[in-house]
Amino acid sequence: MNINTYLKEYAHTLLGDGTHIAPNVPDKKLNGAIKNYAEDALPEHVIVLYDSTLFKSGKEGMLFLGDRFYFKPLLEKPICVYYKDLQRVDLDREVTYKNDKRKEKLHIVMHTEQYDYSLSDKLATYNVEGVVELLNGIAALKDKEDELINVSQVTPLADLPETYKLTYLKILANFTFVDDQQIDAQEYSELMSLVTRIHLSSDYRLQLRGYLSNPDEHTPTIALIDELRDLSTTLDFSIVEKSLFKDLLYLFKLKRPLSAWFENKFLEELKEVLSISREEIELISSAIQSDEDILTFRKNDSEIAKSMKDLAAKAAAVGVPLTAIYLSGSVVGLSAAGLTSGLASLGMGGLLGFSSMFTGIGVLVVIGVGTYQGLKKITGMKDIENNKQREFMLQAIIRNTQQTLNCLLEDINEISNRLVVAIQQGNANSEKINQLSNMLQMLSQSAQFSADKQVHSQKEQIITQLPPKLSTVRLDELTSKPTYQKLRDYVYACYTPQPIQLDDLTFSSEEELVLKETLTLEELEQLHESFQAIGYFEMSGGGLAEVTGGAKRLVKNVFGDK
């Protein structure tokens, strides 16, 4: 057992409340600890933080890294001890009597090769016996020097070395060949999407292309996992294992339901090799489905925030950090940094455990907050603003898909050139010509998958800026002039009555009009331009039209057209 696994498994039980396990260490506490008693520690190397302060600032307590730990009691100087120097920790029970009453005082004595540290009375807020057991457990690991090293708890896959990324991708590539000994168009498209998401360099992408085109020379998956483990000298490999299985499950989901994963021999065997439990797989499956549901069901920011908090709660219950699930980014096309940035805009920047380098989306309030919020609600801007996270995700997907298309076009050009050469060499290369032709066809289909995904994402991005339900009062008032008649007709043509389900019957509500699902990208763009042209979302014009139009309808309903 290495130091990462040991501390993550036992620290909370032995230290008690106030213990925070990486990567779920609050920034405030982490900054307080490093600034006050561990200035030479790097944040990404912190495995456990124990906060003993009254106001939860992290300025006193204990900090555990991969090679050492820090101890800072109240009003005393901090202590730093390297695990390699730690020999043993003793618990001395001093018994005294006063007025025939027995009193026991605990003394912790920590023995190192150079000093003996007495920690008596300094651990009043700790589980004293637990601290002794935890430190002695660490001392038992010291003979394995390769187990007592600092590794990053939070580095996303995109920031790891290129050789690491390539090995990771080769395992995924092996999986795509298992069922039919070839990679199909959709699998290739999704694999290239991951390639662009983790920023694999062009040289290494060429190596991956060569690997994919020579399945007879594929490296066994177990050997690749061993290679990946050996390369994980600066990263907690248990995090990589969960991320790898998540990406494999997503590729599996392209053809079969997630719930049927256990029927796949490759996944079942890899589950044992990576020591991943069924509970962890259920969590990973929930994360994949949650990502897709954001776009499928057009969740707004409030719903996304709730989904992520629910997922975080499930992850905490299983004991898996969200960092492990999102090491390679989100399956819908976001990089880890992009996802962190998006969550930061929802006030959830620290949820994944990656560095909180991004600030939230601020709103410039020129007038009173109450009035401002009221006007936004009247004009429909509040609904639009509540779609910022989904819009951000779609923008990231569009960028990722465009980069994927560029990669596929490069591949198509390369295979086309090889095909031309093979054809020029005549019939001797007929088998090679067939192989290259099949690959070219597959690449073309992959490009079509990516192109369709691009168009769909662009459509969904525009939809985030459109009212899901049309205010006919506002529209009629804003387009009452003859010159706006065509705009009004066009907007109405883009909406349809809201279907209402009652038992087994479906009715249409003439009162509520919702956006049609069949609109093309061009029609959606024209609709958005129409709303802008009539000032549908403007604070003054749109809000006034809502009030004025409502008043006119009221008068008409009471007095008729006269």
C-alpha positions as CSV (number, residue, x, y, z in Angstrom):
1,M,0.0,0.0,0.0
2,N,1.4,3.4,-0.9
3,I,1.2,6.5,1.2
4,N,-1.6,8.0,-0.9
5,T,-3.9,5.0,-0.5
6,Y,-3.0,4.6,3.2
7,L,-3.8,8.2,4.2
8,K,-6.9,8.4,2.1
9,E,-8.2,5.2,3.6
10,Y,-7.4,5.7,7.3
11,A,-6.9,9.5,7.9
12,H,-10.5,10.5,8.4
13,T,-11.3,7.5,10.7
14,L,-8.2,8.0,12.9
15,L,-8.1,11.8,13.0
16,G,-11.9,12.5,13.2
17,D,-13.9,15.6,12.3
18,G,-12.0,18.4,10.7
19,T,-10.2,16.0,8.3
20,H,-10.2,16.9,4.6
21,I,-9.0,14.4,2.0
22,A,-7.5,15.6,-1.4
23,P,-8.8,16.7,-3.8
24,N,-11.7,17.8,-1.6
25,V,-9.7,20.2,0.5
26,P,-11.3,23.7,0.7
27,D,-9.1,26.4,-0.8
28,K,-9.5,28.6,2.2
29,K,-8.2,26.0,4.6
30,L,-5.4,24.9,2.2
31,N,-4.2,28.5,1.7
32,G,-4.3,29.1,5.5
33,A,-2.3,26.0,6.3
34,I,0.4,26.6,3.6
35,K,0.8,30.3,4.4
36,N,1.0,29.8,8.1
37,Y,3.0,26.7,8.7
38,A,3.9,24.8,5.5
39,E,5.3,27.5,3.1
40,D,7.4,25.0,1.2
41,A,4.5,22.6,0.4
42,L,2.9,22.6,-3.0
43,P,-1.0,22.6,-2.9
44,E,-1.3,19.8,-5.4
45,H,0.9,17.5,-3.2
46,V,-1.4,17.8,-0.1
47,I,-3.2,14.5,0.6
48,V,-4.8,15.3,4.0
49,L,-5.4,18.4,5.9
50,Y,-6.6,18.4,9.5
51,D,-8.0,21.7,10.7
52,S,-8.0,22.3,14.5
53,T,-8.9,26.0,14.4
54,L,-12.1,27.3,16.0
55,F,-13.1,29.4,13.0
56,K,-12.1,26.8,10.4
57,S,-9.3,28.8,8.8
58,G,-6.8,26.0,8.5
59,K,-4.1,28.0,10.2
60,E,-3.4,25.3,12.8
61,G,-3.6,21.6,12.5
62,M,-1.8,18.9,10.5
63,L,-0.9,18.7,6.9
64,F,0.1,15.4,5.2
65,L,2.0,15.1,2.0
66,G,3.5,12.2,0.2
67,D,7.0,12.5,1.8
68,R,6.4,14.5,5.0
69,F,3.8,16.0,7.4
70,Y,3.5,19.3,9.2
71,F,2.2,19.8,12.7
72,K,1.1,23.2,14.0
73,P,-0.5,23.6,17.5
74,L,-2.0,26.8,18.8
75,L,0.6,29.5,19.7
76,E,3.6,27.2,19.1
77,K,6.0,26.8,16.2
78,P,5.3,24.2,13.5
79,I,7.0,20.9,13.2
80,C,7.9,19.2,9.9
81,V,8.9,15.6,9.9
82,Y,9.9,13.5,6.9
83,Y,8.5,10.0,6.8
84,K,11.9,8.5,6.0
85,D,13.2,9.8,9.3
86,L,10.2,8.6,11.3
87,Q,11.0,5.5,13.5
88,R,8.1,5.1,15.8
89,V,5.5,7.0,17.8
90,D,4.8,6.1,21.4
91,L,1.7,6.9,23.5
92,D,2.6,7.5,27.2
93,R,-0.2,7.6,29.7
94,E,0.7,9.7,32.7
95,V,-1.5,8.9,35.6
96,T,-1.9,11.4,38.5
97,Y,-4.1,11.5,41.6
98,K,-5.6,14.6,43.2
99,N,-8.0,14.3,46.1
100,D,-8.2,10.6,45.4
101,K,-9.4,11.3,41.9
102,R,-7.5,9.6,39.1
103,K,-6.5,11.7,36.2
104,E,-4.9,10.5,33.0
105,K,-2.7,12.6,30.8
106,L,-1.7,11.5,27.3
107,H,1.8,12.2,26.0
108,I,2.7,11.5,22.4
109,V,6.4,11.0,21.8
110,M,7.6,10.9,18.2
111,H,11.0,9.3,17.6
112,T,13.0,10.2,14.5
113,E,16.6,9.5,13.5
114,Q,17.7,12.9,14.8
115,Y,15.2,14.1,17.4
116,D,12.5,13.0,19.8
117,Y,9.4,15.3,19.7
118,S,7.1,15.4,22.6
119,L,3.6,16.3,21.6
120,S,2.0,16.1,25.0
121,D,-0.9,18.5,25.5
122,K,-0.5,19.8,22.0
123,L,-3.1,17.5,20.5
124,A,-6.0,18.4,22.8
125,T,-8.5,18.7,19.9
126,Y,-7.3,15.6,18.1
127,N,-8.1,11.9,18.5
128,V,-4.8,11.3,20.2
129,E,-4.7,7.5,20.0
130,G,-5.7,7.8,16.3
131,V,-2.8,10.1,15.6
132,V,-0.4,7.6,17.1
133,E,-1.8,4.8,15.0
134,L,-1.8,6.9,11.8
135,L,1.9,7.9,12.2
136,N,3.0,4.4,13.2
137,G,1.3,3.2,10.0
138,I,3.3,5.7,8.0
139,A,6.5,4.6,9.7
140,A,5.8,1.0,8.7
141,L,5.8,2.2,5.0
142,K,9.2,3.9,5.2
143,D,11.2,1.0,4.0
144,K,9.5,1.3,0.7
145,E,11.0,4.5,-0.5
146,D,9.1,4.5,-3.8
147,E,5.9,4.6,-1.8
148,L,6.8,7.8,0.1
149,I,6.9,10.3,-2.7
150,N,4.9,13.4,-3.5
151,V,2.4,12.9,-6.3
152,S,-0.2,15.4,-7.7
153,Q,-3.7,14.9,-6.5
154,V,-5.3,17.3,-9.0
155,T,-3.5,17.4,-12.3
156,P,-5.9,17.0,-15.3
157,L,-4.9,14.6,-18.1
158,A,-4.4,17.5,-20.5
159,D,-1.4,18.7,-18.4
160,L,0.4,15.4,-18.2
161,P,3.3,14.4,-20.5
162,E,2.5,13.4,-24.1
163,T,3.8,9.8,-23.6
164,Y,1.3,9.4,-20.7
165,K,-1.6,10.6,-22.9
166,L,-0.6,8.3,-25.7
167,T,-0.5,5.2,-23.5
168,Y,-3.9,6.2,-22.0
169,L,-5.4,6.5,-25.5
170,K,-3.9,3.2,-26.7
171,I,-5.9,1.4,-24.0
172,L,-9.1,3.0,-25.3
173,A,-8.1,2.1,-28.9
174,N,-7.6,-1.5,-27.9
175,F,-11.2,-1.5,-26.5
176,T,-12.7,-0.3,-29.8
177,F,-11.1,-3.3,-31.6
178,V,-12.4,-6.0,-29.2
179,D,-15.9,-6.6,-30.6
180,D,-15.2,-6.6,-34.4
181,Q,-11.5,-6.2,-34.8
182,Q,-11.9,-2.7,-36.2
183,I,-12.7,0.8,-35.1
184,D,-15.9,2.1,-36.6
185,A,-16.6,5.7,-37.6
186,Q,-18.4,6.8,-34.4
187,E,-15.8,5.3,-32.2
188,Y,-13.0,7.0,-34.2
189,S,-14.9,10.3,-34.0
190,E,-15.3,10.1,-30.2
191,L,-11.7,9.0,-29.8
192,M,-10.5,12.1,-31.8
193,S,-12.8,14.2,-29.7
194,L,-10.9,13.1,-26.6
195,V,-7.6,13.6,-28.4
196,T,-8.4,17.3,-28.9
197,R,-9.9,17.6,-25.4
198,I,-6.6,16.6,-23.8
199,H,-4.5,18.5,-26.3
200,L,-2.4,15.6,-27.7
201,S,0.3,17.1,-29.8
202,S,0.4,16.5,-33.6
203,D,3.5,14.3,-33.4
204,Y,1.9,11.9,-30.9
205,R,-1.4,12.0,-32.8
206,L,0.6,10.6,-35.8
207,Q,1.8,7.8,-33.5
208,L,-1.8,7.1,-32.4
209,R,-3.0,7.0,-36.0
210,G,-0.2,4.5,-36.8
211,Y,-1.3,2.4,-33.8
212,L,-4.9,2.4,-35.0
213,S,-4.1,1.4,-38.5
214,N,-2.0,-1.6,-37.4
215,P,-4.3,-3.7,-35.1
216,D,-2.0,-6.8,-35.5
217,E,0.7,-4.9,-33.7
218,H,-1.3,-3.6,-30.8
219,T,0.3,-3.8,-27.3
220,P,-1.7,-6.0,-24.8
221,T,-3.9,-4.0,-22.6
222,I,-2.4,-5.3,-19.4
223,A,1.0,-4.2,-20.6
224,L,-0.3,-0.8,-21.4
225,I,-1.8,-0.4,-17.9
226,D,1.5,-1.5,-16.3
227,E,3.2,1.1,-18.5
228,L,0.7,3.7,-17.4
229,R,1.2,2.8,-13.7
230,D,5.0,3.1,-14.1
231,L,4.6,6.5,-15.7
232,S,2.4,7.7,-12.8
233,T,5.4,8.9,-10.7
234,T,3.8,12.3,-10.2
235,L,0.2,11.4,-10.1
236,D,-2.1,9.3,-7.9
237,F,-2.8,6.3,-10.1
238,S,-6.0,5.5,-8.4
239,I,-7.5,8.7,-9.9
240,V,-6.3,7.7,-13.4
241,E,-7.9,4.2,-13.0
242,K,-11.4,5.7,-12.5
243,S,-10.9,8.2,-15.3
244,L,-9.8,5.5,-17.7
245,F,-12.8,3.3,-16.9
246,K,-15.1,6.3,-17.4
247,D,-13.8,6.8,-20.9
248,L,-14.1,3.1,-21.7
249,L,-17.7,3.1,-20.4
250,Y,-18.5,6.0,-22.7
251,L,-17.2,4.2,-25.7
252,F,-19.2,1.2,-24.7
253,K,-22.3,3.3,-24.4
254,L,-22.1,4.3,-28.1
255,K,-23.4,0.8,-29.0
256,R,-25.1,-0.6,-25.9
257,P,-26.8,0.6,-22.7
258,L,-24.5,1.5,-19.9
259,S,-26.3,-0.9,-17.6
260,A,-25.1,-3.8,-19.7
261,W,-21.4,-3.1,-19.1
262,F,-20.9,-6.3,-17.1
263,E,-21.6,-8.4,-20.1
264,N,-18.5,-7.1,-21.8
265,K,-15.5,-9.3,-21.1
266,F,-13.0,-6.6,-21.7
267,L,-14.6,-4.3,-19.1
268,E,-15.2,-7.1,-16.6
269,E,-11.6,-8.2,-16.7
270,L,-10.3,-4.6,-16.5
271,K,-12.5,-3.9,-13.5
272,E,-10.6,-6.6,-11.6
273,V,-7.2,-5.4,-12.8
274,L,-8.0,-1.8,-11.8
275,S,-9.7,-2.9,-8.6
276,I,-12.8,-0.8,-9.3
277,S,-15.9,-1.7,-7.4
278,R,-19.5,-2.0,-8.8
279,E,-20.4,1.0,-6.6
280,E,-17.7,3.1,-8.2
281,I,-18.9,2.0,-11.7
282,E,-22.4,3.0,-10.8
283,L,-21.1,6.4,-9.8
284,I,-19.1,6.8,-13.0
285,S,-22.2,5.7,-15.0
286,S,-24.3,8.4,-13.2
287,A,-21.7,11.0,-14.1
288,I,-21.8,10.1,-17.8
289,Q,-25.6,10.2,-17.8
290,S,-25.6,13.4,-15.8
291,D,-23.4,15.1,-18.4
292,E,-25.5,14.0,-21.3
293,D,-28.8,14.9,-19.5
294,I,-27.6,18.5,-19.2
295,L,-27.9,18.9,-23.0
296,T,-30.6,16.3,-23.7
297,F,-33.0,17.9,-21.3
298,R,-31.7,21.4,-21.7
299,K,-31.1,21.9,-18.0
300,N,-30.6,25.5,-16.8
301,D,-27.9,26.7,-14.4
302,S,-30.0,25.9,-11.3
303,E,-30.7,22.4,-12.4
304,I,-27.0,21.9,-13.4
305,A,-25.8,23.1,-10.0
306,K,-28.2,20.7,-8.3
307,S,-27.1,17.8,-10.5
308,M,-23.4,18.4,-9.8
309,K,-24.1,18.7,-6.0
310,D,-26.1,15.4,-6.1
311,L,-23.2,13.8,-8.0
312,A,-20.7,15.1,-5.5
313,A,-22.7,13.7,-2.6
314,K,-22.8,10.3,-4.4
315,A,-19.0,10.5,-5.0
316,A,-18.4,11.3,-1.3
317,A,-20.6,8.4,-0.2
318,V,-18.6,6.0,-2.5
319,G,-15.3,7.6,-1.6
320,V,-14.3,8.6,-5.1
321,P,-13.2,12.3,-5.8
322,L,-14.9,13.9,-8.7
323,T,-11.4,14.7,-10.0
324,A,-11.1,11.0,-10.8
325,I,-14.2,11.1,-13.0
326,Y,-13.3,14.3,-14.8
327,L,-9.5,13.9,-15.2
328,S,-10.0,13.8,-19.0
329,G,-12.8,16.2,-19.0
330,S,-16.5,15.7,-19.5
331,V,-17.9,13.2,-22.0
332,V,-20.0,15.9,-23.7
333,G,-16.8,17.6,-24.8
334,L,-15.4,19.8,-22.1
335,S,-11.8,19.7,-20.9
336,A,-11.2,19.5,-17.2
337,A,-10.1,23.2,-17.1
338,G,-13.2,24.2,-19.0
339,L,-15.5,22.3,-16.7
340,T,-13.9,23.8,-13.7
341,S,-14.3,27.3,-15.2
342,G,-18.0,26.6,-16.0
343,L,-18.7,25.4,-12.4
344,A,-16.9,28.4,-11.1
345,S,-19.5,30.5,-12.8
346,L,-22.1,28.7,-10.7
347,G,-20.2,29.3,-7.5
348,M,-19.0,25.7,-7.5
349,G,-15.4,26.2,-8.6
350,G,-13.9,23.9,-6.0
351,L,-16.3,21.1,-6.5
352,L,-14.0,19.0,-8.8
353,G,-10.8,19.6,-6.8
354,F,-8.9,21.2,-9.6
355,S,-7.3,24.6,-9.1
356,S,-9.7,27.4,-8.7
357,M,-8.2,29.8,-11.2
358,F,-11.5,31.1,-12.5
359,T,-13.9,33.7,-11.2
360,G,-17.6,33.6,-11.4
361,I,-19.8,35.5,-13.9
362,G,-20.6,38.9,-12.3
363,V,-23.6,41.1,-13.0
364,L,-23.3,44.8,-13.1
365,V,-26.2,46.1,-11.1
366,V,-26.8,49.7,-12.0
367,I,-30.1,50.0,-10.4
368,G,-31.6,48.4,-7.3
369,V,-31.2,44.6,-7.1
370,G,-35.0,44.0,-6.5
371,T,-36.0,46.2,-9.4
372,Y,-33.3,44.7,-11.6
373,Q,-34.4,41.2,-10.9
374,G,-38.1,42.1,-11.4
375,L,-37.3,43.7,-14.8
376,K,-35.3,40.6,-15.9
377,K,-38.2,38.4,-15.0
378,I,-40.7,40.6,-17.0
379,T,-38.5,40.7,-20.1
380,G,-37.5,37.1,-20.0
381,M,-33.8,37.8,-19.5
382,K,-33.8,35.9,-16.2
383,D,-34.6,32.6,-18.1
384,I,-31.9,33.4,-20.6
385,E,-29.2,34.2,-18.0
386,N,-30.1,30.9,-16.2
387,N,-28.7,29.1,-19.3
388,K,-25.2,30.5,-19.1
389,Q,-23.6,27.3,-18.0
390,R,-25.3,25.2,-20.8
391,E,-24.3,27.9,-23.3
392,F,-20.7,27.7,-22.0
393,M,-20.7,23.9,-22.4
394,L,-22.1,24.1,-25.9
395,Q,-19.4,26.7,-26.9
396,A,-16.8,24.3,-25.6
397,I,-18.3,21.4,-27.5
398,I,-18.4,23.5,-30.7
399,R,-14.7,24.4,-30.3
400,N,-13.8,20.8,-29.5
401,T,-15.8,19.4,-32.5
402,Q,-14.2,21.9,-34.9
403,Q,-10.8,20.8,-33.7
404,T,-11.9,17.2,-34.1
405,L,-13.0,17.9,-37.7
406,N,-9.6,19.5,-38.4
407,C,-7.9,16.3,-37.2
408,L,-10.2,14.1,-39.2
409,L,-9.5,16.2,-42.3
410,E,-5.8,15.8,-41.8
411,D,-6.3,12.1,-41.5
412,I,-8.4,12.0,-44.6
413,N,-5.8,13.9,-46.6
414,E,-3.0,11.5,-45.3
415,I,-4.9,8.3,-46.2
416,S,-6.0,9.8,-49.6
417,N,-2.3,10.4,-50.4
418,R,-1.4,6.9,-49.4
419,L,-4.3,5.5,-51.6
420,V,-3.1,7.5,-54.6
421,V,0.4,6.0,-54.2
422,A,-0.9,2.5,-53.8
423,I,-3.1,2.8,-56.9
424,Q,-0.1,4.1,-58.9
425,Q,1.9,1.0,-57.9
426,G,-0.7,-1.2,-59.6
427,N,-2.4,-4.5,-58.7
428,A,0.4,-5.7,-56.5
429,N,-1.0,-3.6,-53.7
430,S,-4.7,-4.6,-54.2
431,E,-5.0,-5.7,-50.6
432,K,-3.5,-2.5,-49.4
433,I,-5.8,-0.5,-51.7
434,N,-8.8,-2.2,-50.1
435,Q,-7.5,-1.4,-46.6
436,L,-6.9,2.2,-47.4
437,S,-10.2,2.6,-49.2
438,N,-12.1,1.1,-46.2
439,M,-10.2,3.4,-43.8
440,L,-11.0,6.4,-46.0
441,Q,-14.6,5.5,-46.0
442,M,-14.5,5.2,-42.2
443,L,-12.8,8.6,-41.8
444,S,-15.4,10.2,-44.0
445,Q,-18.2,8.8,-41.9
446,S,-16.4,10.0,-38.7
447,A,-16.2,13.5,-40.2
448,Q,-19.9,13.3,-40.9
449,F,-20.6,12.3,-37.2
450,S,-18.5,15.3,-36.1
451,A,-20.2,17.7,-38.6
452,D,-23.7,16.6,-37.4
453,K,-22.6,17.1,-33.8
454,Q,-21.3,20.5,-34.7
455,V,-24.6,21.6,-36.3
456,H,-26.6,20.2,-33.4
457,S,-24.4,22.0,-30.8
458,Q,-24.7,25.3,-32.7
459,K,-28.5,24.9,-32.8
460,E,-28.6,24.2,-29.1
461,Q,-26.3,27.2,-28.3
462,I,-28.8,29.5,-30.1
463,I,-31.7,27.9,-28.2
464,T,-30.1,28.9,-24.9
465,Q,-30.6,32.5,-26.1
466,L,-34.2,32.1,-27.1
467,P,-37.3,32.2,-24.8
468,P,-38.5,28.6,-24.3
469,K,-42.0,29.9,-23.9
470,L,-43.2,32.8,-26.0
471,S,-44.9,35.8,-24.4
472,T,-47.6,36.6,-27.0
473,V,-48.5,39.7,-25.1
474,R,-45.1,41.2,-25.4
475,L,-44.7,40.0,-29.0
476,D,-48.0,41.5,-30.2
477,E,-47.2,44.8,-28.5
478,L,-43.7,45.1,-29.9
479,T,-44.8,44.2,-33.5
480,S,-48.0,46.2,-33.6
481,K,-46.6,48.5,-36.3
482,P,-47.3,47.3,-39.9
483,T,-43.5,47.2,-40.7
484,Y,-43.1,44.5,-38.0
485,Q,-45.9,42.3,-39.3
486,K,-43.7,39.9,-41.1
487,L,-41.4,39.5,-38.1
488,R,-44.4,38.7,-35.9
489,D,-45.6,36.1,-38.3
490,Y,-42.2,34.5,-38.5
491,V,-41.8,34.3,-34.7
492,Y,-45.2,32.8,-34.4
493,A,-44.4,30.2,-37.1
494,C,-41.4,29.1,-35.0
495,Y,-43.5,28.3,-32.0
496,T,-46.2,25.7,-31.4
497,P,-48.8,25.1,-28.7
498,Q,-47.5,23.4,-25.5
499,P,-48.7,19.8,-25.5
500,I,-50.5,18.8,-22.3
501,Q,-50.6,15.1,-21.2
502,L,-53.7,14.1,-19.3
503,D,-53.8,10.4,-18.5
504,D,-53.6,8.7,-22.0
505,L,-54.7,11.8,-23.9
506,T,-52.6,14.6,-25.2
507,F,-54.0,18.2,-25.7
508,S,-52.5,21.4,-27.0
509,S,-52.5,24.5,-24.9
510,E,-53.3,27.6,-26.9
511,E,-52.2,29.8,-24.0
512,E,-48.6,28.6,-24.0
513,L,-46.4,28.5,-27.1
514,V,-43.1,26.6,-27.0
515,L,-40.2,26.5,-29.4
516,K,-40.5,24.0,-32.3
517,E,-38.0,21.2,-32.2
518,T,-37.8,20.9,-36.0
519,L,-36.2,24.3,-36.7
520,T,-33.0,24.3,-38.8
521,L,-29.9,26.1,-37.8
522,E,-30.6,28.9,-40.3
523,E,-34.2,29.3,-39.0
524,L,-33.0,29.5,-35.4
525,E,-30.4,32.1,-36.3
526,Q,-33.2,34.2,-38.1
527,L,-35.4,33.8,-35.1
528,H,-32.8,35.1,-32.8
529,E,-32.2,38.1,-35.1
530,S,-35.9,38.7,-35.1
531,F,-36.1,38.9,-31.4
532,Q,-33.2,41.3,-31.3
533,A,-34.7,43.5,-34.1
534,I,-38.0,44.0,-32.1
535,G,-36.2,44.5,-28.7
536,Y,-37.9,41.5,-27.1
537,F,-35.3,41.2,-24.4
538,E,-34.6,44.9,-23.8
539,M,-35.2,46.1,-20.2
540,S,-37.1,49.2,-21.1
541,G,-38.9,48.3,-24.3
542,G,-39.6,44.6,-23.6
543,G,-40.7,45.3,-20.0
544,L,-42.9,48.2,-21.0
545,A,-44.5,46.1,-23.9
546,E,-45.3,43.4,-21.4
547,V,-47.2,45.8,-19.1
548,T,-48.8,47.8,-21.9
549,G,-49.8,44.8,-23.9
550,G,-51.3,43.1,-20.8
551,A,-53.3,46.2,-20.0
552,K,-54.7,46.4,-23.6
553,R,-55.7,42.8,-23.5
554,L,-57.4,43.3,-20.1
555,V,-59.4,46.3,-21.5
556,K,-60.3,44.3,-24.7
557,N,-61.5,41.3,-22.6
558,V,-63.7,43.6,-20.5
559,F,-65.1,46.0,-23.0
560,G,-64.6,44.1,-26.3
561,D,-63.1,45.7,-29.5
562,K,-65.2,48.8,-29.2
